[in-house]
Amino acid sequence: MSEEWKHADLTSLIGKLAWIIGIICGLIQFIYGIAFGSFSLLVTLHFDPWNIFSAIGGIIIIIVSLIIIKPQFSDKCAKKEWDALYDWILDLGDLKLPWMLIWIVIFIIFGWGYSAGPIVIVFVLLFFAGPENSKWAKKNK
């Protein structure tokens, strides 16, 4: 798709930074989980399992950002390959689910929510204010 739309530059910038923001958020979450878990164990002499989940979630966010978000999402946003992002769907018969939405849910489950922010913004701009109607919502006949 060669046509420009008014949100293309903003969408490209946010998409390019999505994997970096994911890594930063994952590192903050990992450090918080380790540091706060160690501190609460020393001070209160009880162990809080939430801190382990926080540290593991941070690691998962970092891995997903490096392995999936950067090559499949951020690189395509940087090149403004909107068709590739529209075609990045999980086809379940009549239901077509964008992979962006799946990764948003995973980032929200394993992160603190803000790590999914850039992907949410790009998803909303592409599918609701994008250069064309989203292909995943159309019925192929």
C-alpha positions as CSV (number, residue, x, y, z in Angstrom):
1,M,0.0,0.0,0.0
2,S,1.7,3.2,-1.2
3,E,-0.8,5.7,-0.1
4,E,-0.1,7.9,2.9
5,W,-2.7,8.6,5.5
6,K,-2.7,11.3,8.1
7,H,-1.7,9.0,11.0
8,A,1.1,7.1,9.2
9,D,4.0,8.9,10.7
10,L,2.7,8.7,14.3
11,T,1.8,5.1,13.9
12,S,5.2,4.3,12.4
13,L,7.0,6.0,15.2
14,I,5.0,4.4,18.0
15,G,5.3,1.0,16.3
16,K,9.1,1.3,15.9
17,L,9.4,2.0,19.6
18,A,7.0,-0.7,20.8
19,W,9.7,-3.4,21.3
20,I,12.0,-1.0,23.1
21,I,9.2,0.1,25.4
22,G,8.4,-3.6,26.0
23,I,12.0,-4.3,27.0
24,I,12.2,-1.3,29.3
25,C,8.9,-2.2,31.0
26,G,10.0,-5.9,31.3
27,L,13.3,-4.8,32.9
28,I,11.5,-2.5,35.4
29,Q,9.1,-5.3,36.2
30,F,11.8,-7.9,36.6
31,I,14.0,-5.6,38.9
32,Y,10.9,-4.7,40.9
33,G,9.9,-8.3,41.4
34,I,13.4,-9.3,42.5
35,A,14.2,-6.3,44.7
36,F,10.8,-5.9,46.3
37,G,10.6,-9.7,46.8
38,S,14.0,-9.8,48.6
39,F,13.1,-6.7,50.7
40,S,9.7,-8.0,51.8
41,L,11.2,-11.4,52.7
42,L,13.9,-9.7,54.8
43,V,11.6,-7.2,56.6
44,T,8.4,-9.2,57.1
45,L,9.8,-12.7,57.1
46,H,7.1,-14.0,54.8
47,F,7.3,-14.7,51.1
48,D,4.9,-13.0,48.6
49,P,4.4,-15.1,45.5
50,W,3.3,-12.0,43.5
51,N,6.9,-10.9,43.3
52,I,7.9,-14.1,41.6
53,F,5.1,-13.7,39.1
54,S,6.2,-10.1,38.5
55,A,9.8,-11.2,37.8
56,I,8.8,-14.0,35.6
57,G,6.3,-11.8,33.8
58,G,9.1,-9.3,33.2
59,I,11.2,-12.0,31.6
60,I,8.3,-13.1,29.4
61,I,7.7,-9.5,28.2
62,I,11.4,-9.1,27.4
63,I,11.5,-12.4,25.4
64,V,8.2,-11.6,23.5
65,S,9.5,-8.1,22.7
66,L,12.7,-9.4,21.2
67,I,11.5,-12.6,19.5
68,I,8.0,-11.5,18.2
69,I,7.3,-7.8,18.5
70,K,10.5,-6.5,17.0
71,P,10.6,-8.6,13.8
72,Q,6.8,-9.1,13.3
73,F,5.6,-5.7,14.4
74,S,8.1,-3.0,14.9
75,D,10.1,-3.6,11.7
76,K,6.9,-3.6,9.6
77,C,5.8,-0.3,11.3
78,A,9.2,1.2,10.6
79,K,8.9,0.3,6.9
80,K,5.2,1.4,6.9
81,E,4.1,-2.1,5.6
82,W,0.5,-1.7,6.7
83,D,-0.7,-4.6,4.5
84,A,1.6,-7.0,6.3
85,L,0.2,-5.9,9.7
86,Y,-3.4,-6.3,8.4
87,D,-2.5,-9.7,7.1
88,W,-0.9,-10.8,10.4
89,I,-4.0,-12.7,11.6
90,L,-4.9,-15.9,13.2
91,D,-7.5,-17.5,11.0
92,L,-9.9,-19.7,13.0
93,G,-12.5,-20.4,10.3
94,D,-15.0,-17.6,10.3
95,L,-13.2,-15.8,13.1
96,K,-10.1,-13.8,12.1
97,L,-8.2,-12.6,15.1
98,P,-5.3,-10.1,14.7
99,W,-2.1,-11.3,16.3
100,M,-1.6,-7.8,17.6
101,L,-4.7,-8.3,19.8
102,I,-3.3,-11.6,21.1
103,W,0.0,-10.0,22.0
104,I,-1.8,-7.1,23.7
105,V,-3.6,-9.6,25.9
106,I,-0.4,-11.5,26.7
107,F,1.4,-8.2,27.6
108,I,-1.5,-7.2,29.8
109,I,-1.6,-10.6,31.6
110,F,2.2,-10.9,32.2
111,G,3.0,-7.2,32.4
112,W,1.5,-4.3,34.4
113,G,-0.6,-3.1,31.4
114,Y,1.5,-0.2,30.3
115,S,3.9,-2.4,28.3
116,A,1.0,-3.1,25.9
117,G,0.3,0.6,25.4
118,P,2.3,1.1,22.1
119,I,0.7,-2.0,20.5
120,V,-2.8,-0.8,21.6
121,I,-2.2,2.6,20.1
122,V,-1.0,1.2,16.8
123,F,-3.8,-1.4,16.7
124,V,-6.5,1.3,17.2
125,L,-4.9,3.6,14.6
126,L,-4.6,0.9,12.0
127,F,-7.9,-0.9,12.5
128,F,-10.2,2.1,13.2
129,A,-8.4,5.1,11.6
130,G,-6.2,3.4,9.1
131,P,-5.7,3.8,5.4
132,E,-8.3,1.1,4.5
133,N,-10.9,-1.0,6.2
134,S,-9.3,-3.9,8.1
135,K,-9.1,-7.0,6.0
136,W,-9.6,-9.3,8.9
137,A,-13.2,-8.1,9.4
138,K,-14.2,-8.6,5.8
139,K,-15.8,-11.9,4.7
140,N,-13.9,-13.5,1.8
141,K,-16.3,-14.9,-0.7
